[in-house]
């Protein structure tokens, strides 16, 4: 065991900035902002609040009260100014939003960003990504890649994310250090990797990790079955049994391409989602990633089982996989979340960029300009993600009683001017660099545009050591240099 | 006449920074870097050069020599270091590229950014945009909107752009002040506007402007017929006659939606491109903007006439218009350029963002991950645009003898790390904010991330005055507030 897990509650092992100040000053925390004599941790006074719930609302002249990691009030500014608090923070050109939920990724793969582009999914995986992973994946690879990913995720507005990758124990450590909220779905596939020898070993190691993180307030561990084509039926049946016992989330790549569907029809005589349904693997804790090329029957199965769809628009575009019919899914009552996927297939990890893409692509896919409006896209990227991860009681909107997972976006730059419509400027005009502040459970991750828990220069320097290793390896296996693009 | 046009040659009326220094020092400019005793204006030493021509090349350890606004050499760095020059500029974390060519836009419309989203083209135009334009378009509107657009264009890597909007005389003034290279296509449509009473008046005013700018080195004036559905056949025939006389460029919105094509079939019994062809309006100076829903016959007409396609992927997505089959067009030998369109339908004016979108969308449209590779996307956004505008002898690539229209992109930020592939990181991983330097004809527009010819605070302040005017107008015509979204 290389790592230690904190028992300090909501904030992992990070020092709690307000708790320390409380101890120094003798303040007593309170959970109710309606008591004006009480002392809050933080009162945020943004120019606008986009709470996501109620849908479509944009508040001005309001303040958000944060106490002990929770939102304990949303009050008129003149009232907010009078509440005693350890800190009052004015954000005069910013909109305050719930933190974005990035529901699918492989964060360590940032190290492979740009290493193999312009290739279809199967070629990309089998000829490029898997051979490199076989040669390089290690605890160090996962540490360096995850840190680089976390930095980009945080600066792009993500406060909660889901990760599926080898050495999830290392990923968990890095997330705990960085202070994000996360779901880690440990990968299950029947291929020997540096992390585990086969599907059985994946499950054993992953379940041990789940036990270890049982009481962590910000990190939950679930099962990440890679796909129906890479995990044998016997292993999928074992997972079904486990899920019944554990009430754990399951995430799986499903219907990523038409070729996957055709392959499944050839192999089992069923579409992948029907196959999963027959094995008892669909349900309210099942997160189906990608879901392109859907029939009405596929959508019925998603709805009747209360399974979730994780839409990854940029990855689907870049690999020419297809496109998930988000507008139809939402109209059918299926919950949709949003994910960046990994940087080897995106190649960005910006949730602000991703939600913009989702809104644009939904219109093209449905040929309806009304599809996935700015408001709807923002809901998918926040509450939709929270629902998919089963944490909608805690995150996904700015509501009293929820955790203080918040982001502030500066709308004063020329590219978001003039401010005809706040939500539109965020969704359609942002370039993904508007973030100035970010909090998870009241813990600040970014302040005035500077990350507090991640060190950019050191992280970039560690990442920069990898390309020459990849190049030397490529040269050694293919002296013509033609093996990888 | 409010404005004066400079006769100072390549740089409009801006003071030429090197010319002034030459006068102070008595240096004699030379046009040939191979003469080591000569004195150049500027030697740029970037970490990488992506010259676009030859295709796929990335140079390291090379320098670019700039003299009198032109690229006068691309030489090994050790040689470049020894060339006498007024300035040597080291760009140790930057890639130097040809400036991006944004081949279609309506820059004044930035003031309408976000004012009407999530509506299809016809509704968006007829119920939202045209009524607002009827109420507000003026010289002041065009000045304020154009300046805001120019700032965003320049900071996103555009050095040449094409504009189609009312009061093109005002647009020309603002561009001349800002120092970009531009094609202005004056709008021709048979609707009374604040600028012109009808199609005839548009032509008269536009041709006078063309005369006025005949000798301007950076600005050329062409004809912007709005579309086949908004310009009567008689006016289009007049334009055909004029084009024969003038050798001027023609830009037209064409095949923007399937509805436009269906409408043309109902009206003339022909698809819009066949209609244009019959009127003699297709040719090597014809720029067809949008071009969705193409048949093989449409593509044959484009190729045989040597007409150009201006692809506007984000605008087409946002308005649910459709998608231009860029991969098929390029394979058929049709030149493709790229445009952002206006900020009311995009809502961004970042060419770095637009070329990223073009590369991603081409893969989805063709379901081929090899479609519009990173290298091909960069060529479309540079040389493709230059060809469309008829200025490929001057701009579009870093080649000795071309104008020094250059941009430098900083690749040291975490989101472009690690540097497995320079062109991939620029095309797929950039967020559009990497620009640190920009030059047009050797004139610096941006230095160290700061615009030199545009004042962000003043421009934003002028733009910020408009939303309340729009709101008051909306309230006056529709007290329920339901007229505009």
Interface residues (C-beta under 8 A of the other chain):
Chain A: X110 X111 X112 X113 X114 X115 X117 X118 X119 X120 X121 X123 X124 X148 X151 X152 X155 X314 X316 X317 X318 X319 X320 X322 X323 X343 X346 X347 X348 X349 X350 X353 X360 X361 X363 X364 X366 X367 X368 X369 X370 X371 X373 X374 X412 X414 X415 X417 X418 X419 X420 X421 X424 X425 X428 X429 X431 X432 X433 X456 X459 X460 X463 X464 X465 X466 X467 X470 X485
Chain B: X110 X111 X112 X113 X114 X115 X117 X118 X119 X120 X121 X123 X124 X148 X151 X152 X155 X314 X316 X317 X318 X319 X320 X322 X323 X343 X346 X347 X348 X349 X350 X353 X360 X361 X363 X364 X366 X367 X368 X369 X370 X371 X373 X374 X412 X414 X415 X417 X418 X419 X420 X421 X424 X425 X428 X429 X431 X432 X433 X456 X459 X460 X463 X464 X465 X466 X467 X470 X485
